[in-house]
Amino acid sequence: MSTEIRRQRNVKIVATLGPASDTKKMIRELFLAGADVFRLNMSHGTHEELRLRHMFIRELEAELNRPIGILADLQGPKLRCGVFANGSEVLAEGASFRFDMDDAPGDDTRVSLPHPEIFKALQVGSTLLVNDGKIRLSVVECSDDHALTEVIIGGEISNRKGVNVPDVVLPLAALSDKDRADLEFACSLGVDWLALSFVQRAGDVQEARQLASGRAKIISKIEKPAAVEAFEEILAATDGIMVARGDLGVELPVQALPPIQKHLVTACRRVGKPVIVATQMMESMISSPVPTRAEVSDVAQAIYEGADAVMLSAESAAGDYPIEAVTTMNNVAVEVEKDEMYRDGIDASHSPSRTGIADAITVAAREVAETTDVKAIVCYTHSGTTANLAARERPHAPIIALSPMIDTARRLALVWGLHCVVSDEVDRFKEAVIQAARAAKNYGFAEKDDFIVVTAGVPFNTPGTTNILRVAPVDEKLIYGSELD
């Protein structure tokens, strides 16, 4: 095994692949620079292009003997207006403007909005946002086939601009026909996570879960005010969360985003489900080799909050400096996690005590690691439950996630602090301890005569049964097969 690829940080980095980063060489460089999980954006690229990127990742994984996570991000329904006879118009503040179902090209008084579900949900006083919120309109009259609005904030409106409806729950499923086809394609490839767009309620998650049939875990993107309102129910239904601040920042006042982000991250940490903070984290690096100071602070804040991962979008997919963007994000994470205030904040925000055996074991593992000179916590896990519980505790000691299941190891690559290793199958705890000691030594976490904490669930291959903790030595006799009492 190699000790070369060991991250010097706990937060994970998700890098989106695209035209600027779709060669095997570039994907390798992104991984070595710090990317732990690669995002395939299903809104862009053909299935064949996405298949090729997936293949390159898996070839790299085999070459480096290191599990790599892949996240397929589904597009979700896109609400757009129709076209204009002149290509665009300028809407003046205070003017009237009508949306309707007429396919005729629009002018400065009206345009097509081919989404009857929007009209059915609107009420007088509802807000419509166009072009990423640059234009704001208020509904003064509506029916099942039109809405007459007053322009509150004017500006240029052009062909097929996006329309947001922030203050109503739309009668739309989170999955369009395209999403269902993309989901099946992504699962057939063997992706590890599916990011679900346009989530408004817990029921939206269930359809994706049924279609995935266990082939991938579900991440719910929180990008609608309705999702913020129903967050606890969505969190209970999903496997992970993405704080998608792009559309969320369009539909909510920008000043509301920081407390919402903090609340969502805290809630995910409480239940031990991974949370990604995403969108515009280092947006200026699309065209600049260095980020703004504000962007660095934004990334740092997500890390201080204890997020599992931070994500790059266009910065790595279509920007001029994809390697620099990953490297910078990695460097910011390393520096933040050295800060005493980082540890103070993490330690002050541990999850409340619980009564379950698995919870007690993982809390005990953290406390043993904090009060003794234990070098690592090693979790032997089939389903990932044991490792997720260990990560929820945010311990000082590094965590090694050992799993005989490559799919589990890949999914855990997204989770805070986990160094994932594919191990041999075991049927006795003694064998798990031996493999834990070998991994700790081989990957440079511990040396001879050091101690590690080993946790596992017995009987093996039964999710949620974490029930054993042992403090074990890392010595030659243990590693090379002597009997362990």
ABEGO torsion letter per residue (X at the ends): XBAABBBABABBBBBBBBAAAABAAAAAAAAAAGBABBBBBAABEBAAAAAAAAAAAAAAAAAAGBBBBBBBBBAEBBBBBBBBAAGBBBBBBGBBBBBBABABBBBAABBBBBBAAAAAABBBGBBBBBGGGABBBBBABBBAABBBBBBABBEBBBBGBBBBBAABBBBBBABBAAAAAAAAAAAAAGBABBBBBGBABAAAAAAAAAAAGGABBBBBBBABAAAAAAAAAAAAABABBBBBAAAAAAABBAAAAAAAAAAAAAAAAAAGBBBBBBEGABAAAAABABBBAAAAAAAAAAAAAGBABBBBBAAAAABABAAAAAAAAAAAAAAAAABAAAAAAAAAABBBBBABAAAAAAAAAAAAAAABABABBBBBBAAGAAAAAAAAAGBABBBBBBBABAAAAAAAAABBGBBBBBBBBBABAAAAAAAAAAAAAAAGABBBGBBBBBBBBOBBGBBGABABBBBBBBBAAAAAGBBBX
